[in-house]
Amino acid sequence: MMQAQDFLVELGTEELPPKALKKLAGAFLTGVEKGLKEAGLSYSAARYFAAPRRLAIQVDQLATQQPDRSNQMDGPPVQAAFDADGNPTKAAEGFARKCGVSVAELDQSGSKLRFVQSIPGQPATELLPGIVDAALAALPIPKRMRWADRKIEFVRPTQWLVMLLGEQVIPCEILAQTAGNQSRGHRFHHPDSVTISSPAAYAETLRKAYVVADFAERRELISQRVAELAAEQQGTAIVPADLLDEVTSLVEWPVPLVCSFEERFLDVPQEALISTMQDNQKYFCLLDAKGKLLPRFITVSNLESKDPRQIIEGNEKVVRPRLTDAEFFFKQDKKQPLESHNTRLANVVFQAELGSVFDKATRVSNLAGFIAEQIGGDNTNAQRAGLLSKCDLSTEMVGEFPELQGIAGYYYAKHDGEAEDVALALNEQYMPRGAGAELPTTLTGAAVALADKIDTLVGIFGIGMLPTGSKDPYALRRAALGVLRILIEKQLELDLNAALQVAIQQYGAQVKADGLIALVQDFIFDRLRARYEDEGVEVAVYQSVRAVSPVSPLDFDQRVQAVQAFRRLPEAETLAAANKRVSNILSKAEGEVSAAIDSNLLQEAAEQSLASAIEAAEKGVAPLAKDRQYKDALERLAALREPVDAFFDQVLVNADDPAIKANRYALLARLRGLFLGVADISLLG
């Protein structure tokens, strides 16, 4: 029976980088588990601990001994290993040398010479130092440090090392630290060393020394306490996941405290206040029931103070200059109308070949006006919003808080008395800000967002700067996806061809217009393929719609949804195959295929019934397709299955009589045209 014991390694360091702590701990665990697996050391469970001054791994029920292994090497065939007199040949001698034994010690019982080496398992205590060392060396550390006069490098200087198998210290030296059973508690509450008696006692022993070593537990403690304090203040806390991770990485003994700031700062856009408090101070902001900022915030102290008031006042004192700066920038910016910033933007380059940021705003304004008319919005407001769209980029506020572009514009436009949808559009132009992010709420915002993205796509493609596999500096893929999401999810009708035409005209000679519409359009529609794959729509369905080249993304999507539903019908497979057959026949036709069917030339009963079925279908399907009721149209066309099957069973298309043959081609062309009104379903086969 193999013995098993718990294992613990803890590396004590100077304060680790908070943004990287969780990642480092996860990588450390992965490295140790990989090493144990490779060494063949079994265990029941493993977890990491991570706090500002320590990384630790605890492994439950680790095998104390590596199992014995055998290594088998096959040599030359026995026949070739000995000559007629039974003496070993050079091949046999060479194989024996390779194995480090004599020929007599080789196994000759099979068809080949064989050497079986038994490798006795090593004790875990001998293997673990190497495993831990390798795992630490492989950590994803962007910038390693050297300290004192040592050549050793790590993310931060190391201070102590605990390595236990059961209650026994594993003697070794790693990263300039000699292993023992002495850890350290909280830097202020318990600066003395702490004896770790066994791996199982690790977490509890440290807790008594004011260190919550478990990252997930600390995170949960902070999250719960912040929520409780927020509720006491009649508010809710803003707790972004990455901020919570960072704060968890900064403290060993979390004590959340409520602080406040002067109410006068609430006149400043709350986004600016939230931004500075989160990014610079690592505070959790509080909102009231209406989503308005409260003049309070929560800081997480790393101390259980006898006088928390001091910590609270210290934080209030630190945040005041930050908020004062934001207030100053806001007041300065409001002294001049938003529109006046365009003159400054005339000197700011958008792209060297495509002019200034003001030039871009002018183009966006005109294009937004055109798009607004197409999607049922207000042309004048869209143009106005387009003209103001980039103004806030040269304000003091955005200079200090770049993440407020668009948001600052909204506040300044409101202050200048611009229409509500114009003000909103200044922020909505950047939507969606990422995958799955929110879309513009107004038609004006949608028009400006579409215009901005289409203008960028046309401009950058027009000077030949196409995105490559890894490089997409102008985020063209995101722009294309944004265009698709706005039009499809908001159910807006836009002829992409026409919009691209307007965008190209505006650039004039700055872009190479030849073939540009097709290039940009293909790029945009290509983005749909991946989107549909994620939604479980087969590529063939996407291709069947792509083949009929719809120019409106909404129309494209409606057709895809219809074909996807058609695929589930029992008739779908047969009709797809028939369409494929028809397509192949028509591709071999010599000259132009007539669209007119001469009923006098319909000789066979099967072609007569197909002709009347096509005529009936045309009457029923044309209005459905016109109203974009594609699903109903395809369901109606499913009824053609029987007459189509009968036609191919009973009628020879390539008849001897050229007139009859031409008439049958015309019949098939009409049949094909019915389906092509929705999609090319021959591609579904």
QUIVEN-V938085 format. One record per pair of residues at least 6 apart in sequence whose C-alpha atoms are under 7 Angstrom apart, sorted by the first residue. I is the first residue (numbers start at 1). J is the second residue. If there is no record, write none. Layout:
BEGIN
I;J, I;J
END
This chain:
BEGIN
2;63, 3;63, 3;64, 4;61, 4;62, 4;63, 4;64, 5;60, 5;61, 5;62, 5;63, 5;64, 5;165, 5;166, 6;59, 6;60, 6;61, 6;62, 6;165, 6;166, 6;199, 7;58, 7;59, 7;60, 7;62, 7;164, 7;165, 7;166, 7;199, 8;57, 8;58, 8;59, 8;163, 8;164, 8;165, 8;199, 9;56, 9;57, 9;58, 9;162, 9;163, 9;164, 10;54, 10;55, 10;56, 10;57, 10;161, 10;162, 10;163, 11;54, 11;55, 11;56, 11;160, 11;161, 11;162, 12;53, 12;54, 12;55, 12;158, 12;159, 12;160, 12;161, 13;53, 13;54, 13;156, 13;157, 13;158, 13;159, 14;53, 14;156, 14;157, 14;158, 15;52, 15;53, 16;52, 16;53, 16;156, 18;246, 18;249, 18;250, 19;246, 21;50, 21;249, 24;139, 24;140, 25;48, 25;50, 25;55, 26;48, 27;139, 28;135, 28;136, 28;139, 29;47, 29;48, 29;57, 31;135, 32;131, 32;132, 32;135, 35;131, 40;66, 41;62, 41;63, 41;66, 42;62, 42;63, 43;59, 43;60, 43;61, 43;62, 43;63, 44;60, 44;61, 45;59, 45;60, 46;58, 46;59, 46;60, 47;57, 47;58, 47;59, 48;56, 48;57, 48;58, 49;55, 49;56, 49;57, 49;213, 49;214, 49;215, 50;56, 50;213, 50;214, 50;215, 51;213, 51;215, 51;249, 51;252, 52;249, 52;250, 52;251, 52;252, 58;199, 64;123, 64;124, 65;121, 65;122, 65;123, 65;124, 66;121, 66;122, 66;123, 66;124, 67;121, 68;119, 68;120, 68;121, 69;118, 69;119, 69;120, 69;121, 70;116, 70;117, 70;118, 70;119, 71;116, 71;117, 71;118, 72;115, 72;116, 72;117, 73;114, 73;115, 73;116, 74;112, 74;113, 74;114, 74;115, 75;95, 75;112, 75;113, 75;114, 76;91, 76;92, 76;112, 76;113, 77;111, 77;112, 77;113, 78;108, 78;111, 78;112, 78;113, 81;88, 81;89, 81;91, 81;92, 82;88, 82;89, 83;89, 92;103, 93;103, 96;102, 96;103, 106;113, 106;114, 106;115, 107;113, 107;114, 107;115, 108;114, 125;170, 129;172, 133;174, 141;155, 143;155, 144;153, 144;154, 144;155, 145;153, 145;154, 145;155, 145;156, 146;152, 146;153, 146;154, 147;157, 152;175, 158;175, 159;177, 160;177, 160;183, 161;177, 161;178, 161;179, 161;180, 162;179, 162;180, 162;181, 162;182, 162;183, 163;169, 163;170, 163;179, 163;180, 163;181, 164;170, 164;198, 164;199, 166;198, 166;199, 167;197, 167;198, 169;180, 169;181, 170;179, 171;179, 172;178, 172;179, 173;179, 181;195, 181;196, 182;193, 182;194, 182;195, 182;196, 183;193, 183;194, 183;195, 183;196, 184;191, 184;192, 184;193, 184;194, 185;191, 185;192, 185;193, 185;194, 185;206, 185;209, 185;210, 185;211, 186;209, 186;210, 186;211, 186;252, 189;210, 190;209, 190;210, 196;202, 196;205, 203;213, 206;212, 206;213, 210;253, 211;252, 211;253, 212;218, 212;252, 212;253, 215;248, 218;248, 219;244, 219;245, 219;248, 222;254, 222;256, 225;256, 226;256, 227;236, 227;237, 230;236, 230;237, 230;286, 234;288, 235;286, 235;287, 235;288, 235;289, 236;286, 236;287, 236;288, 237;284, 237;285, 237;286, 237;287, 238;284, 238;285, 238;286, 239;284, 243;282, 247;282, 251;302, 252;302, 253;302, 253;303, 254;300, 254;301, 254;302, 255;300, 255;301, 255;302, 255;303, 255;304, 256;298, 256;299, 256;300, 256;301, 257;298, 257;299, 257;300, 257;312, 258;296, 258;297, 258;298, 258;299, 259;296, 259;297, 259;298, 259;312, 259;316, 260;295, 260;296, 260;297, 260;316, 261;295, 261;296, 261;316, 262;295, 263;295, 265;323, 265;327, 268;327, 268;330, 270;293, 272;326, 272;404, 273;323, 274;285, 276;322, 277;283, 278;284, 283;297, 283;298, 283;299, 284;297, 284;298, 284;299, 285;296, 285;297, 285;298, 286;293, 286;294, 286;296, 286;297, 287;293, 287;294, 288;294, 326;397, 329;396, 329;397, 330;397, 333;395, 333;396, 334;412, 337;416, 338;391, 338;412, 338;413, 339;388, 339;391, 341;391, 341;394, 342;358, 342;391, 345;356, 345;357, 345;358, 345;394, 346;356, 346;357, 346;358, 347;356, 348;356, 348;357, 349;355, 349;356, 349;357, 350;356, 350;357, 353;510, 354;459, 354;510, 361;386, 361;387, 361;389, 361;390, 362;387, 363;506, 364;386, 364;448, 364;451, 364;452, 364;455, 365;382, 365;383, 365;384, 365;385, 365;386, 365;387, 366;383, 367;451, 367;502, 367;503, 368;382, 368;383, 368;386, 368;447, 368;448, 368;451, 369;379, 369;380, 369;382, 369;383, 370;379, 371;447, 371;499, 372;378, 372;379, 372;382, 372;443, 372;444, 372;447, 373;379, 374;493, 374;494, 375;492, 375;493, 375;494, 377;443, 377;444, 378;444, 381;422, 381;444, 382;422, 382;444, 382;447, 382;448, 384;422, 385;422, 385;425, 385;426, 386;448, 389;426, 392;398, 392;405, 392;406, 392;408, 392;409, 393;405, 398;404, 398;405, 398;408, 406;426, 406;427, 407;427, 409;426, 409;427, 410;423, 410;424, 410;426, 410;427, 413;423, 414;423, 421;442, 421;444, 422;444, 424;445, 425;444, 425;445, 425;448, 428;440, 428;445, 428;449, 429;445, 429;448, 429;449, 430;449, 431;438, 431;439, 431;440, 431;449, 432;438, 432;439, 432;482, 439;486, 440;446, 446;486, 450;483, 453;479, 453;483, 455;503, 457;476, 457;520, 458;503, 458;504, 458;520, 459;511, 462;511, 462;512, 462;513, 462;516, 463;511, 463;512, 480;524, 481;527, 484;553, 487;493, 487;553, 487;554, 488;553, 488;554, 488;557, 491;554, 492;554, 493;552, 493;554, 494;552, 495;551, 495;552, 496;551, 496;552, 497;517, 497;551, 500;517, 504;513, 529;539, 529;542, 533;539, 537;564, 540;683, 540;684, 541;560, 541;563, 541;564, 541;684, 542;560, 544;679, 544;680, 544;681, 544;683, 544;684, 545;556, 545;559, 545;560, 545;679, 545;680, 547;680, 548;676, 548;679, 548;680, 550;556, 559;630, 559;678, 562;630, 562;631, 565;631, 566;572, 566;634, 566;635, 571;638, 571;641, 573;685, 575;641, 576;681, 576;682, 576;684, 576;685, 577;682, 577;685, 579;672, 579;681, 579;682, 580;682, 582;668, 586;665, 593;665, 593;666, 594;666, 595;666, 595;669, 595;670, 596;666, 597;663, 597;666, 597;667, 598;663, 601;660, 601;663, 602;608, 606;643, 606;646, 606;647, 606;650, 607;647, 609;643, 610;643, 610;644, 610;647, 611;667, 613;640, 614;671, 617;637, 618;674, 621;633, 621;636, 624;630, 624;632, 624;633, 625;633, 625;677, 630;678, 653;661, 653;664, 654;661, 655;661
END
